[in-house]
Amino acid sequence: MIGMTDYHIHSILSDGKNTHEEMIQAAIDKGLDEIGFSDHICLNPVDWSIARVDLPVMVEQVQLLRDKYRDQITIKLGAEVDYLEGRETEIAQLLSSLPLDYVIGSVHFIDDWNFDTDKSLYGKWSNNHLYQRYFGLIQKAAQSGLFDIIGHLDIIKKFRIYPETDQSALIDETLRIIKNHDLVVELNTGGYDRPCAEFTPSPTIIERCFHHQIPVTLTSDAHRTSHVARHFDSAAELLRTVGYQDLVRFTNRQRHT
């Protein structure tokens, strides 16, 4: 997998099951060229987000390991940050205090409902309504200027939640906003191991990303060593088939290939 990157890796500082160093060693074993850590940062009080007190620990650990393994693999410091409407200024202030290479913007909340882990409210509204709400938040996240990458773009389908009618116009509108704000979309292979059993975003949406000339990066959403670079062979083949030739990389929040 020389030349391959994995920019969506969690450690025990958020909801991962392994240390930074264990994840690095797994990535080296997989033959990856570059990885990035992206522990959760969420301003809402959740147990899967890195604690504020641990942010300096995160920075120090990644910087030390970057030096230790510099001859074996390139290591970047990123973060997966929840977009919360109305709290953009707080998020911006927090991000400005960290020496990040990139920021993945994700939506896990609709109002106060964490739909990614709490299934209790599914069925309260139509799925069409959920898709409108969810992708509306993705659009606002893209317009916020806070993020470099949009994370698991269609994660609303995680528990096999699909719209009652075709929502391709809504998705295309979202992709146009992502393109207009010069963001990257990740092809997150972790979705294949979730109930939806499909990459996030789906192959159809990846095709539309290519149509809109939106650059992509490849990620595993790894929470344990066995997840690193999972399903990358089939994901890379999908990207090649669609027409992508390069994966995006980041340094100091500057994009390059």
Phi and psi in degrees as GROMACS dihedral restraints (atoms count N, CA, C in turn):
[ dihedral_restraints ]
;  ai    aj    ak    al  type     phi  dphi    fc
    3     4     5     6     1   -57.5    20    10
    4     5     6     7     1   135.0    20    10
    6     7     8     9     1    90.6    20    10
    7     8     9    10     1    -6.1    20    10
    9    10    11    12     1   -91.6    20    10
   10    11    12    13     1   146.8    20    10
   12    13    14    15     1  -121.0    20    10
   13    14    15    16     1   157.8    20    10
   15    16    17    18     1  -141.3    20    10
   16    17    18    19     1   104.4    20    10
   18    19    20    21     1  -100.5    20    10
   19    20    21    22     1     8.7    20    10
   21    22    23    24     1  -129.0    20    10
   22    23    24    25     1    83.6    20    10
   24    25    26    27     1  -130.4    20    10
   25    26    27    28     1   130.3    20    10
   27    28    29    30     1  -106.5    20    10
   28    29    30    31     1   150.0    20    10
   30    31    32    33     1  -118.1    20    10
   31    32    33    34     1  -178.4    20    10
   33    34    35    36     1   -66.2    20    10
   34    35    36    37     1   -10.4    20    10
   36    37    38    39     1   -71.6    20    10
   37    38    39    40     1   -22.0    20    10
   39    40    41    42     1  -116.7    20    10
   40    41    42    43     1  -108.3    20    10
   42    43    44    45     1  -115.3    20    10
   43    44    45    46     1    18.5    20    10
   45    46    47    48     1   -77.3    20    10
   46    47    48    49     1   165.8    20    10
   48    49    50    51     1  -106.3    20    10
   49    50    51    52     1    -5.4    20    10
   51    52    53    54     1  -130.9    20    10
   52    53    54    55     1   160.7    20    10
   54    55    56    57     1   -74.5    20    10
   55    56    57    58     1   166.9    20    10
   57    58    59    60     1   -55.0    20    10
   58    59    60    61     1   -46.2    20    10
   60    61    62    63     1   -66.3    20    10
   61    62    63    64     1   -38.7    20    10
   63    64    65    66     1   -63.5    20    10
   64    65    66    67     1   -38.9    20    10
   66    67    68    69     1   -67.3    20    10
   67    68    69    70     1   -39.4    20    10
   69    70    71    72     1   -61.3    20    10
   70    71    72    73     1   -46.1    20    10
   72    73    74    75     1   -62.6    20    10
   73    74    75    76     1   -37.0    20    10
   75    76    77    78     1   -64.4    20    10
   76    77    78    79     1   -40.4    20    10
   78    79    80    81     1   -65.1    20    10
   79    80    81    82     1   -39.8    20    10
   81    82    83    84     1   -63.3    20    10
   82    83    84    85     1   -43.2    20    10
   84    85    86    87     1   -61.0    20    10
   85    86    87    88     1   -33.5    20    10
   87    88    89    90     1   -79.0    20    10
   88    89    90    91     1    -8.3    20    10
   90    91    92    93     1    80.8    20    10
   91    92    93    94     1    22.2    20    10
   93    94    95    96     1   -71.4    20    10
   94    95    96    97     1   150.5    20    10
   96    97    98    99     1   -89.8    20    10
   97    98    99   100     1   -31.2    20    10
   99   100   101   102     1  -155.8    20    10
  100   101   102   103     1   140.3    20    10
  102   103   104   105     1  -134.1    20    10
  103   104   105   106     1   162.7    20    10
  105   106   107   108     1  -137.9    20    10
  106   107   108   109     1   135.5    20    10
  108   109   110   111     1   -86.7    20    10
  109   110   111   112     1   138.6    20    10
  111   112   113   114     1  -142.3    20    10
  112   113   114   115     1    64.5    20    10
  114   115   116   117     1   -63.5    20    10
  115   116   117   118     1   151.1    20    10
  117   118   119   120     1   -65.2    20    10
  118   119   120   121     1   134.7    20    10
  120   121   122   123     1  -124.4    20    10
  121   122   123   124     1   120.1    20    10
  123   124   125   126     1  -139.7    20    10
  124   125   126   127     1   128.6    20    10
  126   127   128   129     1   -73.4    20    10
  127   128   129   130     1   -19.4    20    10
  129   130   131   132     1   -75.0    20    10
  130   131   132   133     1   149.1    20    10
  132   133   134   135     1   -77.2    20    10
  133   134   135   136     1    94.4    20    10
  135   136   137   138     1  -127.4    20    10
  136   137   138   139     1   153.6    20    10
  138   139   140   141     1   -85.1    20    10
  139   140   141   142     1    -3.8    20    10
  141   142   143   144     1   -99.8    20    10
  142   143   144   145     1     5.5    20    10
  144   145   146   147     1  -102.0    20    10
  145   146   147   148     1   150.6    20    10
  147   148   149   150     1   -64.8    20    10
  148   149   150   151     1   137.6    20    10
  150   151   152   153     1   -72.5    20    10
  151   152   153   154     1   145.6    20    10
  153   154   155   156     1   -53.6    20    10
  154   155   156   157     1   -39.5    20    10
  156   157   158   159     1   -65.7    20    10
  157   158   159   160     1   -20.8    20    10
  159   160   161   162     1   -92.5    20    10
  160   161   162   163     1    -3.8    20    10
  162   163   164   165     1   -61.0    20    10
  163   164   165   166     1   -45.9    20    10
  165   166   167   168     1   -62.7    20    10
  166   167   168   169     1   -32.9    20    10
  168   169   170   171     1   -63.9    20    10
  169   170   171   172     1   -44.4    20    10
  171   172   173   174     1   -56.9    20    10
  172   173   174   175     1   -49.5    20    10
  174   175   176   177     1   -61.1    20    10
  175   176   177   178     1   -47.4    20    10
  177   178   179   180     1   -63.8    20    10
  178   179   180   181     1   -43.8    20    10
  180   181   182   183     1   -63.9    20    10
  181   182   183   184     1   -45.8    20    10
  183   184   185   186     1   -66.0    20    10
  184   185   186   187     1   -40.0    20    10
  186   187   188   189     1   -64.5    20    10
  187   188   189   190     1   -41.1    20    10
  189   190   191   192     1   -64.9    20    10
  190   191   192   193     1   -43.5    20    10
  192   193   194   195     1   -71.7    20    10
  193   194   195   196     1   -31.1    20    10
  195   196   197   198     1   -58.4    20    10
  196   197   198   199     1   -43.6    20    10
  198   199   200   201     1   -70.1    20    10
  199   200   201   202     1   -41.5    20    10
  201   202   203   204     1   -62.2    20    10
  202   203   204   205     1   -38.3    20    10
  204   205   206   207     1  -107.3    20    10
  205   206   207   208     1    16.6    20    10
  207   208   209   210     1   -58.7    20    10
  208   209   210   211     1   -26.9    20    10
  210   211   212   213     1   -86.8    20    10
  211   212   213   214     1    -3.4    20    10
  213   214   215   216     1  -116.6    20    10
  214   215   216   217     1   -31.4    20    10
  216   217   218   219     1  -162.5    20    10
  217   218   219   220     1   148.5    20    10
  219   220   221   222     1   -88.7    20    10
  220   221   222   223     1   131.8    20    10
  222   223   224   225     1  -121.1    20    10
  223   224   225   226     1   127.4    20    10
  225   226   227   228     1  -113.9    20    10
  226   227   228   229     1   153.3    20    10
  228   229   230   231     1  -106.6    20    10
  229   230   231   232     1   114.1    20    10
  231   232   233   234     1  -124.9    20    10
  232   233   234   235     1  -169.6    20    10
  234   235   236   237     1  -155.3    20    10
  235   236   237   238     1   144.6    20    10
  237   238   239   240     1  -100.7    20    10
  238   239   240   241     1   114.5    20    10
  240   241   242   243     1  -117.0    20    10
  241   242   243   244     1   130.3    20    10
  243   244   245   246     1   -73.0    20    10
  244   245   246   247     1   130.0    20    10
  246   247   248   249     1   -80.9    20    10
  247   248   249   250     1   124.0    20    10
  249   250   251   252     1  -125.7    20    10
  250   251   252   253     1   112.8    20    10
  252   253   254   255     1   -59.0    20    10
  253   254   255   256     1   132.8    20    10
  255   256   257   258     1    91.5    20    10
  256   257   258   259     1    -7.5    20    10
  258   259   260   261     1  -118.1    20    10
  259   260   261   262     1    24.9    20    10
  261   262   263   264     1   -60.9    20    10
  262   263   264   265     1   -39.6    20    10
  264   265   266   267     1   -65.0    20    10
  265   266   267   268     1   -42.8    20    10
  267   268   269   270     1   -61.9    20    10
  268   269   270   271     1   -42.2    20    10
  270   271   272   273     1   -63.5    20    10
  271   272   273   274     1   -44.9    20    10
  273   274   275   276     1   -60.7    20    10
  274   275   276   277     1   -42.3    20    10
  276   277   278   279     1   -63.4    20    10
  277   278   279   280     1   -41.0    20    10
  279   280   281   282     1   -65.7    20    10
  280   281   282   283     1   -45.8    20    10
  282   283   284   285     1   -64.0    20    10
  283   284   285   286     1   -35.8    20    10
  285   286   287   288     1   -66.5    20    10
  286   287   288   289     1   -16.7    20    10
  288   289   290   291     1   -88.5    20    10
  289   290   291   292     1    -3.1    20    10
  291   292   293   294     1  -117.3    20    10
  292   293   294   295     1   140.4    20    10
  294   295   296   297     1   -84.3    20    10
  295   296   297   298     1    67.7    20    10
  297   298   299   300     1   -87.2    20    10
  298   299   300   301     1   147.6    20    10
  300   301   302   303     1   -87.3    20    10
  301   302   303   304     1   -27.3    20    10
  303   304   305   306     1  -164.2    20    10
  304   305   306   307     1   161.2    20    10
  306   307   308   309     1  -131.4    20    10
  307   308   309   310     1   123.8    20    10
  309   310   311   312     1   -90.7    20    10
  310   311   312   313     1   123.6    20    10
  312   313   314   315     1   -96.3    20    10
  313   314   315   316     1   124.2    20    10
  315   316   317   318     1  -127.7    20    10
  316   317   318   319     1   154.5    20    10
  318   319   320   321     1  -116.4    20    10
  319   320   321   322     1   115.7    20    10
  321   322   323   324     1  -117.0    20    10
  322   323   324   325     1    -7.7    20    10
  324   325   326   327     1  -122.9    20    10
  325   326   327   328     1   135.9    20    10
  327   328   329   330     1  -112.6    20    10
  328   329   330   331     1   110.2    20    10
  330   331   332   333     1    56.3    20    10
  331   332   333   334     1  -125.1    20    10
  333   334   335   336     1   -96.6    20    10
  334   335   336   337     1     5.0    20    10
  336   337   338   339     1   -90.2    20    10
  337   338   339   340     1   116.8    20    10
  339   340   341   342     1   -85.7    20    10
  340   341   342   343     1    84.0    20    10
  342   343   344   345     1   -66.2    20    10
  343   344   345   346     1   -14.8    20    10
  345   346   347   348     1   -75.3    20    10
  346   347   348   349     1   -24.7    20    10
  348   349   350   351     1  -123.5    20    10
  349   350   351   352     1   -21.4    20    10
  351   352   353   354     1  -107.1    20    10
  352   353   354   355     1   110.8    20    10
  354   355   356   357     1   -90.5    20    10
  355   356   357   358     1     2.7    20    10
  357   358   359   360     1   -67.1    20    10
  358   359   360   361     1   -25.1    20    10
  360   361   362   363     1   -99.3    20    10
  361   362   363   364     1    -3.0    20    10
  363   364   365   366     1   -63.8    20    10
  364   365   366   367     1   132.7    20    10
  366   367   368   369     1   100.7    20    10
  367   368   369   370     1   -14.5    20    10
  369   370   371   372     1   -69.8    20    10
  370   371   372   373     1   -35.4    20    10
  372   373   374   375     1  -122.5    20    10
  373   374   375   376     1   167.2    20    10
  375   376   377   378     1   -66.5    20    10
  376   377   378   379     1   154.3    20    10
  378   379   380   381     1   -66.7    20    10
  379   380   381   382     1   -31.9    20    10
  381   382   383   384     1   -57.4    20    10
  382   383   384   385     1   -43.6    20    10
  384   385   386   387     1   -63.6    20    10
  385   386   387   388     1   -42.7    20    10
  387   388   389   390     1   -60.5    20    10
  388   389   390   391     1   -43.0    20    10
  390   391   392   393     1   -64.3    20    10
  391   392   393   394     1   -39.6    20    10
  393   394   395   396     1   -63.1    20    10
  394   395   396   397     1   -44.1    20    10
  396   397   398   399     1   -65.9    20    10
  397   398   399   400     1   -47.4    20    10
  399   400   401   402     1   -63.3    20    10
  400   401   402   403     1   -52.4    20    10
  402   403   404   405     1   -69.5    20    10
  403   404   405   406     1   -25.3    20    10
  405   406   407   408     1   -62.4    20    10
  406   407   408   409     1   -38.8    20    10
  408   409   410   411     1   -70.7    20    10
  409   410   411   412     1   -37.2    20    10
  411   412   413   414     1   -60.4    20    10
  412   413   414   415     1   -41.7    20    10
  414   415   416   417     1   -61.5    20    10
  415   416   417   418     1   -43.5    20    10
  417   418   419   420     1   -67.6    20    10
  418   419   420   421     1   -36.0    20    10
  420   421   422   423     1   -61.7    20    10
  421   422   423   424     1   -43.2    20    10
  423   424   425   426     1   -65.0    20    10
  424   425   426   427     1   -35.1    20    10
  426   427   428   429     1   -80.8    20    10
  427   428   429   430     1   -10.7    20    10
  429   430   431   432     1   -73.8    20    10
  430   431   432   433     1   -23.0    20    10
  432   433   434   435     1    77.5    20    10
  433   434   435   436     1     9.7    20    10
  435   436   437   438     1   -87.8    20    10
  436   437   438   439     1   -24.7    20    10
  438   439   440   441     1  -120.9    20    10
  439   440   441   442     1   161.3    20    10
  441   442   443   444     1  -107.3    20    10
  442   443   444   445     1   -31.7    20    10
  444   445   446   447     1  -130.8    20    10
  445   446   447   448     1   139.4    20    10
  447   448   449   450     1   -93.5    20    10
  448   449   450   451     1   122.9    20    10
  450   451   452   453     1   -85.7    20    10
  451   452   453   454     1   146.8    20    10
  453   454   455   456     1    20.7    20    10
  454   455   456   457     1    74.3    20    10
  456   457   458   459     1   -52.3    20    10
  457   458   459   460     1   -39.8    20    10
  459   460   461   462     1  -113.6    20    10
  460   461   462   463     1    41.9    20    10
  462   463   464   465     1   -64.5    20    10
  463   464   465   466     1   -13.5    20    10
  465   466   467   468     1   -59.1    20    10
  466   467   468   469     1   -19.8    20    10
  468   469   470   471     1   -84.6    20    10
  469   470   471   472     1    -0.2    20    10
  471   472   473   474     1   -45.6    20    10
  472   473   474   475     1   -48.6    20    10
  474   475   476   477     1   -94.2    20    10
  475   476   477   478     1    34.0    20    10
  477   478   479   480     1    61.3    20    10
  478   479   480   481     1    42.2    20    10
  480   481   482   483     1   -96.9    20    10
  481   482   483   484     1   113.3    20    10
  483   484   485   486     1  -125.4    20    10
  484   485   486   487     1   148.5    20    10
  486   487   488   489     1   -67.2    20    10
  487   488   489   490     1   154.0    20    10
  489   490   491   492     1   -72.3    20    10
  490   491   492   493     1   -29.0    20    10
  492   493   494   495     1  -131.7    20    10
  493   494   495   496     1   167.9    20    10
  495   496   497   498     1   -61.2    20    10
  496   497   498   499     1   124.9    20    10
  498   499   500   501     1  -112.8    20    10
  499   500   501   502     1    24.1    20    10
  501   502   503   504     1   -62.4    20    10
  502   503   504   505     1   -32.3    20    10
  504   505   506   507     1   -66.0    20    10
  505   506   507   508     1   -41.1    20    10
  507   508   509   510     1   -63.1    20    10
  508   509   510   511     1   -43.9    20    10
  510   511   512   513     1   -66.7    20    10
  511   512   513   514     1   -41.0    20    10
  513   514   515   516     1   -64.5    20    10
  514   515   516   517     1   -38.6    20    10
  516   517   518   519     1   -61.1    20    10
  517   518   519   520     1   -41.9    20    10
  519   520   521   522     1   -63.0    20    10
  520   521   522   523     1   -43.1    20    10
  522   523   524   525     1   -64.9    20    10
  523   524   525   526     1   -36.7    20    10
  525   526   527   528     1   -63.0    20    10
  526   527   528   529     1   -39.5    20    10
  528   529   530   531     1   -66.4    20    10
  529   530   531   532     1   -42.6    20    10
  531   532   533   534     1   -59.3    20    10
  532   533   534   535     1   -45.0    20    10
  534   535   536   537     1   -64.0    20    10
  535   536   537   538     1   -45.5    20    10
  537   538   539   540     1   -64.0    20    10
  538   539   540   541     1   -24.2    20    10
  540   541   542   543     1  -102.8    20    10
  541   542   543   544     1    13.6    20    10
  543   544   545   546     1    58.5    20    10
  544   545   546   547     1    44.6    20    10
  546   547   548   549     1  -102.4    20    10
  547   548   549   550     1   164.0    20    10
  549   550   551   552     1  -105.3    20    10
  550   551   552   553     1   147.7    20    10
  552   553   554   555     1  -109.2    20    10
  553   554   555   556     1   134.6    20    10
  555   556   557   558     1   -88.2    20    10
  556   557   558   559     1   141.0    20    10
  558   559   560   561     1   -93.0    20    10
  559   560   561   562     1   104.2    20    10
  561   562   563   564     1   -96.6    20    10
  562   563   564   565     1   111.5    20    10
  564   565   566   567     1   -79.5    20    10
  565   566   567   568     1    -8.9    20    10
  567   568   569   570     1   -62.5    20    10
  568   569   570   571     1   -26.8    20    10
  570   571   572   573     1   -59.9    20    10
  571   572   573   574     1   -25.4    20    10
  573   574   575   576     1   -63.8    20    10
  574   575   576   577     1   -26.4    20    10
  576   577   578   579     1   -99.6    20    10
  577   578   579   580     1     8.9    20    10
  579   580   581   582     1   -98.5    20    10
  580   581   582   583     1   174.8    20    10
  582   583   584   585     1   -55.5    20    10
  583   584   585   586     1   -31.5    20    10
  585   586   587   588     1   -70.3    20    10
  586   587   588   589     1   -20.5    20    10
  588   589   590   591     1    52.1    20    10
  589   590   591   592     1    45.7    20    10
  591   592   593   594     1  -153.1    20    10
  592   593   594   595     1   145.1    20    10
  594   595   596   597     1   -56.9    20    10
  595   596   597   598     1   154.6    20    10
  597   598   599   600     1  -120.0    20    10
  598   599   600   601     1   113.8    20    10
  600   601   602   603     1   -80.2    20    10
  601   602   603   604     1   172.3    20    10
  603   604   605   606     1   -67.0    20    10
  604   605   606   607     1   161.4    20    10
  606   607   608   609     1   -54.5    20    10
  607   608   609   610     1   -37.3    20    10
  609   610   611   612     1   -63.1    20    10
  610   611   612   613     1   -42.1    20    10
  612   613   614   615     1   -70.2    20    10
  613   614   615   616     1   -36.3    20    10
  615   616   617   618     1   -60.7    20    10
  616   617   618   619     1   -39.2    20    10
  618   619   620   621     1   -61.1    20    10
  619   620   621   622     1   -40.8    20    10
  621   622   623   624     1   -69.3    20    10
  622   623   624   625     1   -33.7    20    10
  624   625   626   627     1   -60.1    20    10
  625   626   627   628     1   -44.3    20    10
  627   628   629   630     1   -64.3    20    10
  628   629   630   631     1   -40.0    20    10
  630   631   632   633     1   -57.7    20    10
  631   632   633   634     1   -40.1    20    10
  633   634   635   636     1   -86.3    20    10
  634   635   636   637     1     2.8    20    10
  636   637   638   639     1    59.4    20    10
  637   638   639   640     1    42.4    20    10
  639   640   641   642     1   -91.5    20    10
  640   641   642   643     1   123.9    20    10
  642   643   644   645     1   -69.1    20    10
  643   644   645   646     1   156.7    20    10
  645   646   647   648     1  -130.1    20    10
  646   647   648   649     1   158.7    20    10
  648   649   650   651     1  -128.8    20    10
  649   650   651   652     1   159.9    20    10
  651   652   653   654     1  -111.0    20    10
  652   653   654   655     1   128.7    20    10
  654   655   656   657     1  -139.2    20    10
  655   656   657   658     1   156.5    20    10
  657   658   659   660     1  -107.9    20    10
  658   659   660   661     1   -14.5    20    10
  660   661   662   663     1    54.7    20    10
  661   662   663   664     1    47.9    20    10
  663   664   665   666     1   -74.2    20    10
  664   665   666   667     1   130.4    20    10
  666   667   668   669     1  -115.4    20    10
  667   668   669   670     1    -2.9    20    10
  669   670   671   672     1  -154.0    20    10
  670   671   672   673     1   164.6    20    10
  672   673   674   675     1   -59.5    20    10
  673   674   675   676     1   -34.7    20    10
  675   676   677   678     1   -68.3    20    10
  676   677   678   679     1   -16.0    20    10
  678   679   680   681     1   -83.0    20    10
  679   680   681   682     1   -21.2    20    10
  681   682   683   684     1   -57.9    20    10
  682   683   684   685     1   126.8    20    10
  684   685   686   687     1    60.7    20    10
  685   686   687   688     1    25.2    20    10
  687   688   689   690     1   -64.6    20    10
  688   689   690   691     1   137.3    20    10
  690   691   692   693     1    60.0    20    10
  691   692   693   694     1    22.2    20    10
  693   694   695   696     1   -69.1    20    10
  694   695   696   697     1   -31.6    20    10
  696   697   698   699     1   -61.9    20    10
  697   698   699   700     1   -47.4    20    10
  699   700   701   702     1   -71.3    20    10
  700   701   702   703     1   -33.0    20    10
  702   703   704   705     1   -67.5    20    10
  703   704   705   706     1   -42.7    20    10
  705   706   707   708     1   -63.6    20    10
  706   707   708   709     1   -38.0    20    10
  708   709   710   711     1   -64.8    20    10
  709   710   711   712     1   -40.1    20    10
  711   712   713   714     1   -59.0    20    10
  712   713   714   715     1   -47.4    20    10
  714   715   716   717     1   -62.1    20    10
  715   716   717   718     1   -41.7    20    10
  717   718   719   720     1   -63.9    20    10
  718   719   720   721     1   -42.4    20    10
  720   721   722   723     1   -63.3    20    10
  721   722   723   724     1   -39.9    20    10
  723   724   725   726     1   -66.8    20    10
  724   725   726   727     1   -34.2    20    10
  726   727   728   729     1   131.4    20    10
  727   728   729   730     1    -3.8    20    10
  729   730   731   732     1   -71.6    20    10
  730   731   732   733     1   139.1    20    10
  732   733   734   735     1  -116.1    20    10
  733   734   735   736     1   -20.0    20    10
  735   736   737   738     1  -132.8    20    10
  736   737   738   739     1   147.9    20    10
  738   739   740   741     1  -101.5    20    10
  739   740   741   742     1   141.3    20    10
  741   742   743   744     1   -78.7    20    10
  742   743   744   745     1   144.5    20    10
  744   745   746   747     1  -125.6    20    10
  745   746   747   748     1   164.3    20    10
  747   748   749   750     1  -135.3    20    10
  748   749   750   751     1   145.5    20    10
  750   751   752   753     1  -141.7    20    10
  751   752   753   754     1   124.3    20    10
  753   754   755   756     1    51.7    20    10
  754   755   756   757     1    38.9    20    10
  756   757   758   759     1    65.2    20    10
  757   758   759   760     1    21.1    20    10
  759   760   761   762     1  -109.6    20    10
  760   761   762   763     1   130.7    20    10
  762   763   764   765     1   -87.2    20    10
  763   764   765   766     1   140.6    20    10
  765   766   767   768     1  -155.0    20    10
  766   767   768   769     1   172.5    20    10
